[in-house]
Amino acid sequence: MKKIYEDLSLILKRSNKILLFVEILLIILVFYFWKIQIIDHDKYWKQSEANRIQETVLPSPRGLIKDREDTILAKNIASFKASIIRENCDDYDSSLRRIARLLDLDVEVLKGRIKKYETLPLFKPIVFKDNLTIEEVSLIEARKLEFPELVLQTEPKRSYSYDNFSAHNLGYIQELSIEEINSGINKDRRLGDLIGKTGLEKKYEDLLKGTEGQTIAVVDSVGRYMGEISRKDPIQGYDLKLTLDFDLQEKAEELLAGREGAAVVMDVRNGEILALASYPTYDPNKFINRFTPEEWVDLVNNPEFPLENRAIRGLYSPGSIFKLAMALAALDSNSITERTVFTCRGRTRIYGQPFSCWKGQGHGLIGLTGSIQHSCNIYFYNLGKKLGIEEIARYAKILGLGEKTGIDLPGEKEGLIPSPGWKRRARNLPWYPGETISVSIGQGPILVTPLQIAVHTSLIANRGERVTPHLLQSHTDPATGEEEKFSFPSTFDRAEIKRSSFEKVIKGMWKAVNEGGTARLARVEGFNVCGKTGSTQVISSVKANELSRAEKEIKTHSWFTGFAPKDNPKIVVTVLVAYGGPGGKRAAPMARKLFELYREKND
């Protein structure tokens, strides 16, 4: 009997071990069930719901963009796009090869497209092809069961009605980048959304984008539509009405075609931009379809830089246009009077350095009005010596040069008005007196944009009253049809310069156009145009002398800026043609055509 009990003890030990093992398994199993039912409840509930509930986002159409006479410049057309949901792929590589064959895509391009967004959750659809044809849509629908990873979606596609018309102003839209999504700036946007990247499309993105809709539908296990539970229709974005005049914009672009440059036509009374043209240009419709990285690199590396809006971002020396600011500074500071005269013999020496006038034989004895009329360099060299660089820089800032104008376009540049302080900071060098003489005729390191010159000219036309240039006139709620005017400040701090100083400068500008001055080719009979030309040397004086001796043409930037009529002015026109030669021969005739068209339409 003793042996029997001893054998039972051994069995009990072994059974206890087995029982402990079973208990551990049961605990693990209970914990696993608890985790599934409690901790992961939401995850598996959503997966089960996805087998019968399908949520579809309905993109909102962007608002329309129109000119001042309601001509539609940017609209929407129906379009389809195809996306892939990676978590639905049984064999990822095999799926990509099959999709590439189905839609005639390069599998490497497809992989690159998806790699761009590989950090996003697997259940998020990634757009890999848009602007699908009807044949491609039909093919995807017909083979839906074979490709559960494919999603077909509709989206309103942006369309620019007149191709490259006003492209730099309208801007373009492009897909959100992964960096923009992760930055948190676009929290309410989704992967694959198109947003404004430049121009008005970017500036007024919040107005234009609208509010997306949503449908919730019942589907079976393979995604076939069984019925709709609820729907929230998308709301179109606000329509924008611009200040642009279609005819003036078209004419400005026509005049610039084939020439690098910019043109600005602005209402001096309120700052409304009637035309803002830049060339070379581009077709924003090309940006609607999603780019490959190679296509984007080719575009941004184009040596003509067609994406650059030269009207607000092109930095150029103003040349003789700057003489207007010099004259106002000298008059207002009482450095001269209207009767102050200097003798121009075609050349002079100042601070031991030689300086010359554009007119080799000189202008003789000449006063302020004549110096503006005939753009005499010698006169303004003497003004520069009298004023000094600090005073020149101070007045240039008062007159709006070297500062952003405040136009409602992103990316505007400030330009540069040089001073001794700037040179110390930027170049760690002292300012030399001879540099002041160059700056006094708009040469040297001074840089402005064509729009700055237009705003500067409007300030002269308005005898010191400032305006803010702007492109947006109003926006309309498509749901109610209510139009809200945008109120840009028509005037703000007045330039603290005597009105009499402006009148004396305007007198010279009027003579420059109407009494045989350098701007005579801008004259419009009966319209009292006032203007000033400029020719900016873009090479060193040494190189210019070498070319002159070799009887080769010296290319300069060609400027004209002016307003009309002289009293109660309405319009400013500024034209810049890069490497266009003398301003009086190239830019002034182009400006005349814009003045003529404005007068034909409005007077």
Phi and psi in degrees as a GROMACS rama.xvg file:
@    title "Ramachandran Plot"
@    xaxis  label "Phi"
@    yaxis  label "Psi"
@TYPE xy
-61.7642  -39.0191  LYS-2
-67.3603  -35.4722  LYS-3
-61.5409  -45.3119  ILE-4
-63.8968  -37.1914  TYR-5
-62.7238  -40.0189  GLU-6
-66.2044  -38.1848  ASP-7
-65.2562  -34.2958  LEU-8
-63.1409  -40.072  SER-9
-65.1859  -40.6625  LEU-10
-64.9716  -40.0491  ILE-11
-63.766  -39.3206  LEU-12
-60.0129  -45.3697  LYS-13
-66.9309  -39.9962  ARG-14
-66.32  -33.4609  SER-15
-63.2604  -39.5484  ASN-16
-64.0937  -42.5284  LYS-17
-64.3894  -42.5826  ILE-18
-61.7055  -40.7322  LEU-19
-63.1707  -41.5077  LEU-20
-63.2809  -42.9347  PHE-21
-64.1942  -40.8701  VAL-22
-61.5826  -42.1777  GLU-23
-62.5547  -43.2424  ILE-24
-60.8477  -42.22  LEU-25
-64.3564  -40.2608  LEU-26
-62.2664  -45.1703  ILE-27
-61.118  -42.9733  ILE-28
-64.6316  -42.8427  LEU-29
-64.1514  -42.6767  VAL-30
-61.4001  -40.8118  PHE-31
-64.5302  -44.3807  TYR-32
-62.9767  -39.5164  PHE-33
-63.2279  -41.5321  TRP-34
-62.5814  -44.5676  LYS-35
-63.6561  -45.1224  ILE-36
-81.304  -27.8837  GLN-37
-106.314  -60.4939  ILE-38
-70.5192  -47.4162  ILE-39
-96.7799  20.1491  ASP-40
-56.9452  -48.6759  HIS-41
-61.8112  -41.1755  ASP-42
-60.4253  -50.5628  LYS-43
-76.2256  -26.5463  TYR-44
-65.6664  -43.1358  TRP-45
-64.4306  -37.973  LYS-46
-66.0269  -39.4742  GLN-47
-68.6562  -38.6926  SER-48
-64.4776  -34.8441  GLU-49
-63.1162  -21.8065  ALA-50
-72.8583  -13.6613  ASN-51
-134.519  -18.1203  ARG-52
-114.979  129.301  ILE-53
-124.178  125.128  GLN-54
-101.076  128.273  GLU-55
-124.332  128.071  THR-56
-83.6013  134.264  VAL-57
-105.022  106.364  LEU-58
-61.7803  146.007  PRO-59
-89.882  138.159  SER-60
-67.3746  140.453  PRO-61
-71.1849  153.996  ARG-62
-65.0942  154.893  GLY-63
-76.8633  155.587  LEU-64
-120.363  126.076  ILE-65
-126.366  159.327  LYS-66
-83.7416  -174.292  ASP-67
-66.773  -18.7657  ARG-68
-108.296  21.119  GLU-69
69.4645  21.4194  ASP-70
-74.1928  126.408  THR-71
-76.965  120.05  ILE-72
-99.7682  -29.5398  LEU-73
-139.018  128.628  ALA-74
-137.119  -169.606  LYS-75
-128.351  143.517  ASN-76
-130.373  155.062  ILE-77
-68.1356  143.772  ALA-78
-154.589  156.249  SER-79
-119.049  148.527  PHE-80
-135.464  151.593  LYS-81
-111.874  134.565  ALA-82
-127.498  161.839  SER-83
-119.633  137.693  ILE-84
-107.539  110.239  ILE-85
-66.5856  -29.7674  ARG-86
-71.4435  -12.9717  GLU-87
-91.6507  3.27679  ASN-88
-89.0123  120.571  CYS-89
-72.0913  -44.9019  ASP-90
-128.534  104.001  ASP-91
-57.3999  -52.2679  TYR-92
-62.6364  -40.1531  ASP-93
-64.7527  -38.7854  SER-94
-61.9088  -43.5622  SER-95
-63.7924  -40.7107  LEU-96
-65.9713  -39.8501  ARG-97
-68.2561  -41.4299  ARG-98
-64.8097  -40.9872  ILE-99
-60.3975  -41.8648  ALA-100
-67.8974  -39.1302  ARG-101
-62.472  -42.7972  LEU-102
-109.684  15.1911  LEU-103
55.0056  54.4326  ASP-104
-113.194  156.868  LEU-105
-79.2413  122.131  ASP-106
-61.5565  -30.7306  VAL-107
-70.3835  -38.2311  GLU-108
-63.5279  -40.8325  VAL-109
-63.6506  -43.3354  LEU-110
-64.1271  -41.4139  LYS-111
-62.9504  -38.1624  GLY-112
-63.3008  -42.9541  ARG-113
-75.7838  -34.3453  ILE-114
-60.4603  -32.2435  LYS-115
-57.3683  -31.1023  LYS-116
-118.111  26.0192  TYR-117
-66.7967  -19.0513  GLU-118
-79.5523  -10.9135  THR-119
-77.9903  158.328  LEU-120
-55.8944  147.624  PRO-121
-64.9934  -24.7211  LEU-122
-81.8496  -7.45866  PHE-123
-80.3344  130.406  LYS-124
-71.1081  140.178  PRO-125
-114.462  120.703  ILE-126
-70.7555  127.853  VAL-127
-120.811  -12.1333  PHE-128
-156.21  133.418  LYS-129
-126.026  -178.818  ASP-130
54.481  45.6904  ASN-131
-67.2182  146.45  LEU-132
-79.9888  165.676  THR-133
-60.5944  -36.664  ILE-134
-63.923  -40.9728  GLU-135
-68.8717  -38.6574  GLU-136
-62.3014  -45.3617  VAL-137
-62.5752  -40.1833  SER-138
-64.0258  -43.3057  LEU-139
-66.208  -42.525  ILE-140
-64.6105  -40.8725  GLU-141
-66.9569  -27.2335  ALA-142
-115.732  30.5393  ARG-143
-58.6594  -39.9167  LYS-144
-68.4788  -28.6058  LEU-145
-78.2084  -21.2446  GLU-146
-127.201  71.9662  PHE-147
-64.4744  -18.3738  PRO-148
-80.7905  -11.5496  GLU-149
-89.2136  136.935  LEU-150
-126.065  129.653  VAL-151
-102.864  126.557  LEU-152
-131.172  150.751  GLN-153
-99.5005  150.906  THR-154
-153.599  143.975  GLU-155
-72.4029  124.371  PRO-156
-96.3523  132.125  LYS-157
-69.4745  141.302  ARG-158
-140.191  127.985  SER-159
-97.3237  116.614  TYR-160
-61.1372  -31.762  SER-161
-121.963  38.3441  TYR-162
53.9502  -112.118  ASP-163
-87.8231  10.0791  ASN-164
-62.1437  124.647  PHE-165
53.5366  33.2144  SER-166
-59.5804  -42.239  ALA-167
-68.3649  -27.0992  HIS-168
-79.127  -47.1845  ASN-169
-67.7833  -38.5882  LEU-170
79.425  -163.698  GLY-171
-146.135  165.035  TYR-172
-114.067  150.946  ILE-173
-148.391  166.189  GLN-174
-67.837  143.256  GLU-175
-56.4753  133.422  LEU-176
-82.6004  161.751  SER-177
-62.8328  -33.1559  ILE-178
-65.9391  -39.742  GLU-179
-67.6327  -35.1915  GLU-180
-67.8445  -45.0648  ILE-181
-75.2982  -18.2068  ASN-182
-69.2981  -22.5636  SER-183
86.3583  -3.94189  GLY-184
-69.0107  -35.7326  ILE-185
-108.676  58.6092  ASN-186
-61.0932  -31.4461  LYS-187
-90.8058  7.40283  ASP-188
-105.177  159.757  ARG-189
-115.678  160.753  ARG-190
-57.9086  132.452  LEU-191
94.5743  -11.7282  GLY-192
-65.9775  146.321  ASP-193
-101.334  132.576  LEU-194
-131.73  160.885  ILE-195
-67.1678  130.072  GLY-196
-108.323  -27.1641  LYS-197
-144.426  171.895  THR-198
59.0384  -154.027  GLY-199
-65.6701  -29.3032  LEU-200
-58.5759  -35.9435  GLU-201
-82.5425  -46.7955  LYS-202
-58.2425  -41.2948  LYS-203
-112.566  34.3207  TYR-204
-54.4146  -44.3013  GLU-205
-63.7988  -32.157  ASP-206
-77.831  -38.7496  LEU-207
-79.2904  -29.3676  LEU-208
-69.6108  -30.1555  LYS-209
76.1002  -167.923  GLY-210
-125.138  124.58  THR-211
-71.1957  155.513  GLU-212
-105.858  -170.447  GLY-213
-160.932  142.315  GLN-214
-122.947  143.73  THR-215
-120.436  119.802  ILE-216
-128.232  157.112  ALA-217
-90.9009  130.455  VAL-218
-129.801  159.943  VAL-219
-86.6671  -171.775  ASP-220
-66.053  -19.7885  SER-221
-105.439  11.7172  VAL-222
88.0543  10.5762  GLY-223
-76.1636  137.406  ARG-224
-67.8273  128.749  TYR-225
-115.633  -20.3106  MET-226
160.29  154.501  GLY-227
-97.5952  133.722  GLU-228
-90.1788  -48.0384  ILE-229
-152.522  161.001  SER-230
-146.076  137.206  ARG-231
-125.27  110.193  LYS-232
-70.4845  144.413  ASP-233
-69.381  155.746  PRO-234
-113.729  123.829  ILE-235
-65.5127  149.502  GLN-236
-69.2794  170.739  GLY-237
-68.4783  141.133  TYR-238
-80.5702  137.061  ASP-239
-105.044  134.356  LEU-240
-110.858  123.427  LYS-241
-96.2299  167.628  LEU-242
-84.082  -9.4817  THR-243
-59.764  138.571  LEU-244
-99.9934  116.902  ASP-245
-55.0104  -46.4426  PHE-246
-65.6677  -42.3881  ASP-247
-68.2789  -39.4782  LEU-248
-63.2598  -44.1796  GLN-249
-61.9459  -43.1197  GLU-250
-65.4499  -42.7426  LYS-251
-61.1203  -42.4762  ALA-252
-68.2367  -37.8331  GLU-253
-62.5954  -41.8102  GLU-254
-68.1853  -32.446  LEU-255
-84.3932  -17.6437  LEU-256
-50.0018  127.667  ALA-257
86.9762  -4.6127  GLY-258
-126.12  134.898  ARG-259
-70.3221  128.656  GLU-260
167.376  -166.028  GLY-261
-153.494  155.4  ALA-262
-141.649  140.11  ALA-263
-129.292  131.123  VAL-264
-123.962  121.991  VAL-265
-136.868  142.968  MET-266
-77.1947  116.344  ASP-267
-70.0207  -17.2792  VAL-268
-78.488  -29.8274  ARG-269
-139.99  -0.617651  ASN-270
82.5543  7.11424  GLY-271
-66.9933  127.634  GLU-272
-82.8911  115.942  ILE-273
-89.6444  -28.5305  LEU-274
-154.736  138.155  ALA-275
-144.561  99.4212  LEU-276
-116.75  145.617  ALA-277
-140.555  140.589  SER-278
-139.524  141.007  TYR-279
-67.2136  159.211  PRO-280
-127.777  -170.072  THR-281
-150.451  170.192  TYR-282
-103.106  110.26  ASP-283
-65.4862  -15.6441  PRO-284
-62.6031  -25.5998  ASN-285
-69.1745  -16.7345  LYS-286
-88.107  -10.2129  PHE-287
-66.328  -44.3074  ILE-288
-76.6193  148.271  ASN-289
-72.6638  128.845  ARG-290
-77.5761  152.884  PHE-291
-86.1275  156.789  THR-292
-56.2021  -36.2517  PRO-293
-65.0657  -41.1178  GLU-294
-63.8075  -38.9273  GLU-295
-67.2951  -43.7994  TRP-296
-60.9671  -41.6755  VAL-297
-60.287  -38.8739  ASP-298
-71.6488  -47.3335  LEU-299
-71.956  -21.5829  VAL-300
-92.0716  6.39049  ASN-301
-58.8774  123.926  ASN-302
-63.1314  -17.4205  PRO-303
-86.1195  -7.60612  GLU-304
48.792  59.4882  PHE-305
-66.0865  -20.074  PRO-306
-79.2832  -13.2263  LEU-307
-79.1896  123.92  GLU-308
-85.5346  96.9225  ASN-309
-67.9936  -20.0188  ARG-310
-67.2167  -33.4097  ALA-311
-116.639  -12.3871  ILE-312
-122.262  -13.2654  ARG-313
-75.6544  124.879  GLY-314
-106.592  121.119  LEU-315
-136.803  151.031  TYR-316
-69.8406  137.648  SER-317
-78.1623  -14.6133  PRO-318
59.0074  -142.244  GLY-319
-67.2227  -12.1918  SER-320
-57.2823  -32.367  ILE-321
-68.8778  -15.014  PHE-322
-63.462  -25.3069  LYS-323
-63.7282  -44.8872  LEU-324
-65.9192  -38.5695  ALA-325
-62.0774  -44.004  MET-326
-63.6215  -43.863  ALA-327
-63.4216  -41.2289  LEU-328
-63.2276  -44.528  ALA-329
-66.4117  -40.4317  ALA-330
-68.0068  -47.7548  LEU-331
-67.3777  -32.2785  ASP-332
-87.2126  3.96187  SER-333
62.1349  24.4323  ASN-334
-71.6801  -28.5411  SER-335
-141.73  172.043  ILE-336
-120.887  176.159  THR-337
-61.8613  -22.7285  GLU-338
-93.7292  -3.21603  ARG-339
-63.1169  131.492  THR-340
-126.227  154.477  VAL-341
-134.435  160.129  PHE-342
-100.916  125.243  THR-343
-106.907  114.308  CYS-344
-106.785  13.095  ARG-345
95.793  -21.5096  GLY-346
-157.308  159.062  ARG-347
-158.199  169.655  THR-348
-121.751  129.089  ARG-349
-132.924  131.027  ILE-350
54.2921  32.7278  TYR-351
78.7789  4.15444  GLY-352
-112.208  145.988  GLN-353
-81.6508  137.424  PRO-354
-134.161  145.119  PHE-355
-127.913  160.16  SER-356
-95.4975  156.613  CYS-357
-65.2864  -24.8425  TRP-358
-95.393  107.541  LYS-359
-54.9288  -41.2314  GLY-360
-83.2721  -3.90846  GLN-361
83.94  168.631  GLY-362
-103.291  -3.12534  HIS-363
74.1634  -153.151  GLY-364
-71.2707  122.443  LEU-365
-141.386  140.303  ILE-366
-103.774  -172.771  GLY-367
-60.8701  -51.9044  LEU-368
-59.1273  -46.22  THR-369
-66.0523  -32.5661  GLY-370
-68.4394  -33.2994  SER-371
-75.6249  -43.1868  ILE-372
-58.1976  -44.3011  GLN-373
-107.741  4.37607  HIS-374
54.1177  54.9343  SER-375
-77.7115  119.218  CYS-376
-67.1437  -41.7107  ASN-377
-58.7489  -40.7546  ILE-378
-57.9792  -44.8693  TYR-379
-80.6148  -23.0942  PHE-380
-59.1317  -44.4073  TYR-381
-65.6317  -36.771  ASN-382
-64.0064  -41.097  LEU-383
-60.4404  -40.8468  GLY-384
-65.0247  -39.583  LYS-385
-67.6609  -43.052  LYS-386
-78.5428  -45.3484  LEU-387
84.4748  155.431  GLY-388
-66.5792  -34.6986  ILE-389
-64.0581  -43.4892  GLU-390
-69.7602  -38.0556  GLU-391
-61.0214  -46.6258  ILE-392
-63.5721  -40.1141  ALA-393
-62.8093  -45.4778  ARG-394
-70.7148  -34.9663  TYR-395
-60.0304  -40.3849  ALA-396
-67.2345  -41.2593  LYS-397
-58.3345  -36.0428  ILE-398
-87.5479  9.15632  LEU-399
87.3486  11.3505  GLY-400
-92.4852  145.91  LEU-401
73.0414  17.1545  GLY-402
-133.913  150.543  GLU-403
-65.084  143.9  LYS-404
-83.2021  -19.7231  THR-405
90.3123  12.5293  GLY-406
-60.5231  149.654  ILE-407
-83.8324  56.6186  ASP-408
-133.691  137.145  LEU-409
-75.2147  151.475  PRO-410
91.3628  8.72174  GLY-411
-62.934  141.436  GLU-412
-100.096  156.193  LYS-413
-84.2097  -34.8552  GLU-414
84.7597  -164.828  GLY-415
-152.701  126.978  LEU-416
-111.278  111.247  ILE-417
-72.718  154.556  PRO-418
-156.608  165.857  SER-419
-57.6413  -39.7645  PRO-420
-62.784  -43.0513  GLY-421
-60.8002  -44.4138  TRP-422
-65.1464  -37.5242  LYS-423
-63.501  -44.2274  ARG-424
-68.457  -44.1689  ARG-425
-82.5832  -36.2239  ALA-426
-124.295  -4.67125  ARG-427
55.3667  42.0573  ASN-428
-133.674  155.371  LEU-429
-79.1261  161.245  PRO-430
-86.5205  133.297  TRP-431
-103.584  140.258  TYR-432
-54.6724  -35.5234  PRO-433
-62.0336  -26.2207  GLY-434
-67.4752  -32.7011  GLU-435
-61.0044  -38.8689  THR-436
-65.366  -39.46  ILE-437
-65.4864  -43.6808  SER-438
-61.6769  -31.2022  VAL-439
-65.0442  -16.1657  SER-440
-115.606  22.4296  ILE-441
78.888  20.8728  GLY-442
-106.485  -176.18  GLN-443
82.7895  -152.243  GLY-444
-79.9703  4.43621  PRO-445
-70.1396  132.78  ILE-446
-136.153  137.242  LEU-447
-139.859  165.054  VAL-448
-101.733  156.368  THR-449
-56.1235  -36.9222  PRO-450
-66.6754  -38.358  LEU-451
-58.6234  -41.6933  GLN-452
-64.7713  -38.8135  ILE-453
-63.3531  -44.2997  ALA-454
-67.6324  -39.6574  VAL-455
-58.9021  -42.4172  HIS-456
-67.7745  -36.6698  THR-457
-65.7832  -34.3885  SER-458
-64.6221  -38.9115  LEU-459
-66.3768  -45.7168  ILE-460
-59.499  -36.5934  ALA-461
-87.684  7.93293  ASN-462
56.2275  41.3073  ARG-463
107.785  -12.1132  GLY-464
-82.6745  132.183  GLU-465
-91.6406  153.466  ARG-466
-131.918  155.116  VAL-467
-101.613  120.196  THR-468
-69.2704  139.813  PRO-469
-154.503  155.536  HIS-470
-107.707  -22.9576  LEU-471
-89.1499  127.553  LEU-472
-99.4421  -44.835  GLN-473
-162.086  167.926  SER-474
-133.546  150.768  HIS-475
-123.784  132.142  THR-476
-77.7394  115.542  ASP-477
-66.2084  -23.1134  PRO-478
-73.271  -38.1821  ALA-479
-109.017  -18.7234  THR-480
77.9467  7.03377  GLY-481
-78.3201  129.901  GLU-482
-101.46  132.038  GLU-483
-117.205  121.319  GLU-484
-72.1751  139.93  LYS-485
-90.5014  131.056  PHE-486
-106.286  99.5515  SER-487
-90.9293  143.553  PHE-488
-61.4411  118.29  PRO-489
-72.2745  -31.108  SER-490
-142.18  147.225  THR-491
-138.731  -153.27  PHE-492
-44.655  120.638  ASP-493
-68.8195  142.241  ARG-494
-64.9421  122.717  ALA-495
-77.7421  69.2263  GLU-496
-132.117  138.876  ILE-497
-59.8497  137.431  LYS-498
-59.1786  -35.1986  ARG-499
-62.1068  -30.5708  SER-500
-65.5564  -41.5545  SER-501
-62.4172  -42.7851  PHE-502
-60.4943  -38.7622  GLU-503
-69.3688  -38.3522  LYS-504
-68.8681  -41.8181  VAL-505
-61.5512  -35.6558  ILE-506
-59.0082  -43.1642  LYS-507
-66.7503  -38.2041  GLY-508
-64.3028  -38.2817  MET-509
-65.9639  -42.2672  TRP-510
-66.5847  -33.5795  LYS-511
-60.165  -30.3255  ALA-512
-95.0711  -41.1745  VAL-513
-104.809  -8.13161  ASN-514
-129.282  47.5579  GLU-515
72.5834  24.795  GLY-516
-83.4116  -169.889  GLY-517
-66.5765  -19.9903  THR-518
-103.204  20.6802  ALA-519
-61.0821  -26.103  ARG-520
-76.4634  -0.373241  LEU-521
-96.1039  2.27281  ALA-522
-68.2212  135.276  ARG-523
-123.904  117.569  VAL-524
-53.5257  123.645  GLU-525
80.8396  4.80618  GLY-526
-110.998  -3.66092  PHE-527
52.0253  51.7923  ASN-528
-69.9758  136.351  VAL-529
-115.47  136.51  CYS-530
-159.425  174.058  GLY-531
-148.102  136.521  LYS-532
-100.328  165.578  THR-533
-153.315  143.772  GLY-534
-130.832  111.255  SER-535
-97.8617  117.85  THR-536
-69.6288  128.623  GLN-537
-111.036  11.6798  VAL-538
-131.455  167.183  ILE-539
-69.1859  157.673  SER-540
-62.9602  -34.1482  SER-541
-63.1058  -46.3752  VAL-542
-65.1445  -37.9974  LYS-543
-62.349  -41.4648  ALA-544
-65.2029  -36.9809  ASN-545
-63.2292  -45.2106  GLU-546
-65.2691  -38.032  LEU-547
-64.2917  -43.7633  SER-548
-64.7165  -31.563  ARG-549
-85.1703  4.71794  ALA-550
57.0906  39.7439  GLU-551
-105.097  150.241  LYS-552
-69.6766  134.155  GLU-553
-97.7906  112.161  ILE-554
-80.7559  130.773  LYS-555
-126.758  160.626  THR-556
-75.483  138.383  HIS-557
-106.505  122.233  SER-558
-118.858  146.56  TRP-559
-145.943  138.441  PHE-560
-142.18  141.431  THR-561
-170.687  178.007  GLY-562
-144.49  166.556  PHE-563
-157.601  153.266  ALA-564
-74.9811  176.507  PRO-565
-62.7252  -46.196  LYS-566
-101.713  143.055  ASP-567
50.998  58.0077  ASN-568
-64.9761  150.074  PRO-569
-120.728  -32.6907  LYS-570
-139.165  140.737  ILE-571
-111.536  138.864  VAL-572
-127.91  126.916  VAL-573
-127.638  130.384  THR-574
-129.872  133.086  VAL-575
-126.112  128.394  LEU-576
-120.501  112.068  VAL-577
-66.8999  133.792  ALA-578
55.9  34.6413  TYR-579
-93.0432  -6.19539  GLY-580
91.4767  -162.681  GLY-581
-56.9198  135.945  PRO-582
-60.8158  -35.7691  GLY-583
-67.5227  -24.7302  GLY-584
-95.5445  -30.258  LYS-585
-106.008  -57.4902  ARG-586
-74.318  -38.814  ALA-587
-61.0205  -45.7675  ALA-588
-63.0511  -32.454  PRO-589
-66.9843  -41.0829  MET-590
-64.2919  -39.1105  ALA-591
-57.0514  -40.9455  ARG-592
-64.7668  -33.7079  LYS-593
-72.8951  -40.0396  LEU-594
-59.8343  -44.4142  PHE-595
-62.7652  -43.2492  GLU-596
-65.433  -42.5568  LEU-597
-59.9777  -46.2014  TYR-598
-63.9928  -40.8524  ARG-599
-59.9958  -38.2373  GLU-600
-81.6931  -31.3859  LYS-601
-114.043  -21.6747  ASN-602
